Structures are given as structure tokens and as C-alpha cells.
């Protein structure tokens, strides 16, 4: 199972639970007509035949079940299948972190945020965040969601995280090759996310030919050697389409 396959199966199971329209109850994983926010994630994992080994709680998940938990700076940080969280910092309104996560508690790890609600990114364009509130809900705006990450259990099931966006089959640029161009400088940055804040993967020299995995108006997914990531479309000159940069 690849990472993309694991994510798709996870999303399929989230949709199954959503379609059952469970009622709100803590705890609940959608298996008996009841569900809570972290139960939506736990229930989907269990329906995949995988085992959730820890506490039924969003604070436990935040500390134990993410490959990497990061602050959300913008919608562009989010990827399909990400689990998102709402969190209160210590000293702010609504902060009610259980003692097991505070200093001296069994699960204390130095993080004193109270991760009080969880959801799943089920679409990225347009944005859909599916979560169990008083009922099954889909948010189309970021709102108070302020942390995100990828589930370590999915990474283990797929042998590691190597998410690659699926090609857009109806786009004539998909599967094309392009030359990296720029009016100045020697290289163009290849990033992990379609954002200027995305982590740098590699600096690609001007004049290099790369493969286009998935085009886009602002960012394109490209393959450069053994690296796959995002590059701004204005720096890519499509080979052989007679149009040049797109």
C-alpha cells in the first residue's frame, strides 16, 4: 500500500461514517450509531483493519499519533488526509488540559496546548474539513483550525510518507516536460508545499529539464531527479506545446 492509497482508503472510511449520520456521544467511533470528534478518525482507522493503540482523546492523538504536528499558517499548508486540530494555549480562554498531559502527568511531553477538537481534510480545493461536532459537519473555511499533521499509523501502513498529488488527466500539460527558467538568479526553489513558506527540498539550476506531474495556475507538481515537489509555474517553460510558460 502506498501513502496515497492509504490516505484514500482512510478518506473512504471517514465518508462511510459520515454517511451513517451518527449521533454525538463521547466516546464513540461510529460503530454503534454514536461518534465524537476523535472517534471519527479512530473509527476510520479501525475500519481499515488497523489498530488504534492509545487513549480515545484528541490530546493523546496530538502527542502520540502524528508524524509531525505543525501550526497552520494558511490553507495552502493543508493536504488531503491531514488531520486538523483546534487548540487553546495555556492561559487562554477555554484551556482545560487534563492533568495527564500537564507537568508530572503520564503523557506530559512539554506541550501544554489543549487540543480540544479534531477533523479531517477531505478536500483541498475547495477546502472541506469533515468533523463531528454536535452532528457531522463540513467546514469550508479554516476558521479556528490551527494545527495539522499526518497520522503515523497511516505512514507505518504505507511504509513511510511520500505523498504525491494525483495527475490531472484532462490537462494537456500533465505528463509534459518543462525547462526551468527565470529572469535572474541561478536556481529556482523546489518546495514540499505549494507555498513560499513550504520547506525547501532542492534548488534546481536554470536550464534543467523536469517532468510535470500535475500542473497548476500558480504552482505545479514536478519531478526533478529523485525529488518530487512544488515549483511556481511561472518558472516552467513547457517543451513542445508552442505556448511557452503557462
C-alpha positions as CSV (number, residue, x, y, z in Angstrom):
1,X,0.0,0.0,0.0
2,X,1.4,3.4,-1.0
3,X,0.9,6.6,1.1
4,X,-1.7,7.9,-1.4
5,X,-3.6,4.6,-1.3
6,X,-3.6,4.6,2.5
7,X,-4.9,8.2,2.5
8,X,-7.6,7.4,0.0
9,X,-8.8,4.3,2.0
10,X,-8.8,6.4,5.2
11,X,-10.9,9.1,3.5
12,X,-13.3,6.4,2.1
13,X,-13.8,5.1,5.7
14,X,-14.4,8.7,7.0
15,X,-17.1,9.1,4.3
16,X,-18.7,5.8,5.4
17,X,-19.0,7.0,8.9
18,X,-20.3,10.4,7.8
19,X,-22.9,8.7,5.6
20,X,-24.2,6.8,8.7
21,X,-25.0,10.2,10.2
22,X,-24.1,9.1,13.8
23,X,-25.3,11.0,16.9
24,X,-22.8,12.8,19.2
25,X,-21.5,10.8,22.2
26,X,-18.2,10.6,24.0
27,X,-16.6,8.2,23.4
28,X,-17.8,6.9,20.1
29,X,-16.2,5.7,16.9
30,X,-19.2,5.4,14.6
31,X,-19.6,1.7,15.0
32,X,-22.8,1.8,17.0
33,X,-24.5,4.9,15.8
34,X,-22.5,7.3,18.0
35,X,-19.4,9.2,17.4
36,X,-17.2,12.1,18.7
37,X,-14.6,14.2,17.0
38,X,-11.5,11.9,17.5
39,X,-13.8,8.9,17.2
40,X,-14.3,9.8,13.5
41,X,-10.5,9.4,13.0
42,X,-10.3,6.3,15.2
43,X,-13.3,4.7,13.6
44,X,-11.9,5.2,10.1
45,X,-8.6,3.7,11.2
46,X,-10.4,0.6,12.7
47,X,-12.5,0.2,9.5
48,X,-9.2,0.0,7.6
49,X,-8.3,-3.1,9.7
50,X,-5.6,-1.1,11.6
51,X,-5.4,-0.8,15.4
52,X,-5.6,2.4,17.5
53,X,-3.5,1.6,20.5
54,X,-3.9,4.6,22.7
55,X,-6.4,6.7,24.6
56,X,-9.6,7.9,23.0
57,X,-8.8,11.6,23.0
58,X,-7.7,14.4,20.8
59,X,-4.9,15.4,23.2
60,X,-3.5,11.9,23.2
61,X,-3.6,11.8,19.4
62,X,-1.9,15.2,19.1
63,X,1.0,13.9,21.2
64,X,1.3,10.3,20.1
65,X,-0.3,9.8,16.7
66,X,1.2,12.4,14.4
67,X,4.4,12.1,12.3
68,X,4.7,15.8,12.7
69,X,2.3,18.3,14.2
70,X,2.6,21.8,12.7
71,X,0.9,25.2,13.1
72,X,-1.4,26.1,10.2
73,X,-0.2,29.3,8.6
74,X,-2.7,29.2,5.6
75,X,-5.0,26.9,3.8
76,X,-2.1,26.1,1.4
77,X,-0.4,24.2,4.2
78,X,-3.1,21.6,4.2
79,X,-3.0,18.3,2.2
80,X,-5.6,15.7,1.5
81,X,-6.0,13.3,4.5
82,X,-4.4,15.7,7.0
83,X,-5.9,15.6,10.5
84,X,-6.5,19.1,11.8
85,X,-6.9,20.3,15.3
86,X,-8.3,23.2,17.2
87,X,-6.1,24.1,20.2
88,X,-6.1,26.6,23.1
89,X,-2.7,27.7,24.5
90,X,-2.2,27.7,28.3
91,X,-3.7,30.8,29.9
92,X,-6.2,31.5,27.1
93,X,-10.0,31.2,27.3
94,X,-11.2,27.6,27.0
95,X,-7.9,26.0,28.1
96,X,-8.8,22.9,30.1
97,X,-5.9,20.4,29.6
98,X,-6.4,17.2,31.5
99,X,-3.8,16.5,34.3
100,X,-2.3,13.5,32.5
101,X,-0.8,15.9,29.9
102,X,0.4,18.5,32.3
103,X,3.8,18.6,34.1
104,X,4.1,15.4,36.2
105,X,1.4,13.7,34.2
106,X,1.8,10.3,32.5
107,X,1.7,11.8,29.0
108,X,3.5,15.1,29.7
109,X,5.9,16.0,26.9
110,X,6.4,19.7,27.3
111,X,3.4,20.6,25.1
112,X,0.8,22.4,27.1
113,X,-1.6,23.2,24.3
114,X,-5.1,21.8,24.8
115,X,-6.1,20.1,21.5
116,X,-9.8,20.1,22.0
117,X,-11.3,19.2,18.6
118,X,-10.2,17.1,15.6
119,X,-11.3,16.8,12.0
120,X,-10.1,15.5,8.6
121,X,-9.2,17.4,5.4
122,X,-11.4,15.6,2.9
123,X,-11.0,18.1,0.1
124,X,-8.4,20.7,-0.6
125,X,-9.8,22.7,-3.5
126,X,-12.4,23.7,-2.4
127,X,-11.5,23.2,1.2
128,X,-13.6,20.6,3.1
129,X,-12.8,19.7,6.7
130,X,-15.1,16.9,7.9
131,X,-15.6,16.7,11.7
132,X,-18.1,15.5,14.3
133,X,-19.4,18.5,16.3
134,X,-23.0,18.3,17.6
135,X,-23.5,16.5,14.3
136,X,-21.5,15.6,11.2
137,X,-20.2,18.9,9.8
138,X,-18.1,20.0,6.8
139,X,-16.2,23.3,7.2
140,X,-15.3,25.2,4.0
141,X,-13.2,27.8,5.8
142,X,-10.1,27.5,8.1
143,X,-11.8,29.3,11.0
144,X,-10.2,28.2,14.3
145,X,-8.4,25.1,13.0
146,X,-4.8,25.9,13.9
147,X,-2.8,22.7,13.8
148,X,-2.4,19.9,11.3
149,X,-0.4,16.7,10.7
150,X,-0.3,13.3,9.2
151,X,-1.2,10.1,11.1
152,X,1.8,7.9,11.9
153,X,-0.4,4.8,11.7
154,X,-1.0,5.5,8.0
155,X,2.7,6.2,7.5
156,X,3.5,2.8,9.0
157,X,0.9,1.0,7.0
158,X,2.3,2.5,3.8
159,X,6.0,2.2,4.7
160,X,6.5,5.9,5.0
161,X,5.2,9.2,3.8
162,X,5.7,10.0,0.1
163,X,2.5,11.8,-0.8
164,X,2.4,12.8,-4.5
165,X,-0.7,14.6,-5.8
166,X,-2.5,12.7,-8.5
167,X,-2.1,14.0,-12.1
168,X,-5.0,15.9,-13.6
169,X,-5.8,13.6,-16.6
170,X,-7.8,16.2,-18.6
171,X,-4.9,18.8,-18.5
172,X,-2.8,18.7,-21.6
173,X,0.3,19.8,-19.6
174,X,0.1,16.6,-17.4
175,X,2.9,14.3,-18.3
176,X,4.8,17.0,-20.1
177,X,8.4,18.2,-19.6
178,X,9.5,21.7,-18.9
179,X,12.7,23.7,-18.7
180,X,13.3,25.7,-15.5
181,X,13.6,29.4,-16.4
182,X,13.9,32.7,-14.6
183,X,14.9,36.3,-15.5
184,X,17.6,36.4,-12.8
185,X,19.5,34.1,-10.5
186,X,20.9,30.6,-11.0
187,X,18.4,28.3,-9.4
188,X,14.6,28.0,-8.7
189,X,13.4,26.5,-5.4
190,X,11.6,23.2,-5.3
191,X,9.3,23.1,-2.2
192,X,7.4,20.5,-0.2
193,X,4.2,22.5,-0.3
194,X,2.7,24.9,-2.8
195,X,3.6,28.0,-0.7
196,X,6.6,30.3,-0.4
197,X,6.6,29.1,3.2
198,X,6.9,25.5,2.2
199,X,10.1,23.7,3.2
200,X,12.9,23.8,0.6
201,X,13.6,20.4,-1.0
202,X,16.2,21.4,-3.6
203,X,17.5,24.4,-5.6
204,X,17.0,23.4,-9.3
205,X,19.5,25.0,-11.7
206,X,18.2,27.2,-14.5
207,X,18.0,25.3,-17.8
208,X,17.2,21.9,-16.1
209,X,14.5,19.8,-17.7
210,X,11.9,18.5,-15.3
211,X,8.8,16.3,-15.5
212,X,5.4,17.8,-14.8
213,X,3.3,15.5,-12.5
214,X,0.4,17.9,-12.0
215,X,0.1,21.4,-13.5
216,X,-1.5,24.4,-11.8
217,X,-2.0,28.1,-12.4
218,X,0.4,29.2,-9.7
219,X,2.2,26.0,-8.6
220,X,3.0,22.8,-10.5
221,X,4.0,19.5,-9.0
222,X,7.2,18.4,-10.7
223,X,9.7,15.6,-10.6
224,X,13.4,16.5,-10.6
225,X,15.7,13.5,-10.4
226,X,14.7,11.6,-7.2
227,X,12.8,14.6,-5.8
228,X,9.1,15.4,-6.2
229,X,7.7,18.7,-5.0
230,X,6.2,22.0,-5.9
231,X,7.6,24.8,-8.1
232,X,6.0,28.1,-9.2
233,X,4.5,27.6,-12.6
234,X,6.0,30.9,-13.9
235,X,9.4,29.4,-13.8
236,X,8.5,26.4,-16.0
237,X,8.7,26.6,-19.8
238,X,6.6,23.7,-21.3
239,X,8.6,21.9,-24.0
240,X,6.9,21.5,-27.4
241,X,3.5,23.0,-26.7
242,X,4.1,26.2,-28.6
243,X,2.8,28.2,-25.7
244,X,5.9,28.6,-23.5
245,X,5.3,29.4,-19.9
246,X,1.9,28.7,-18.5
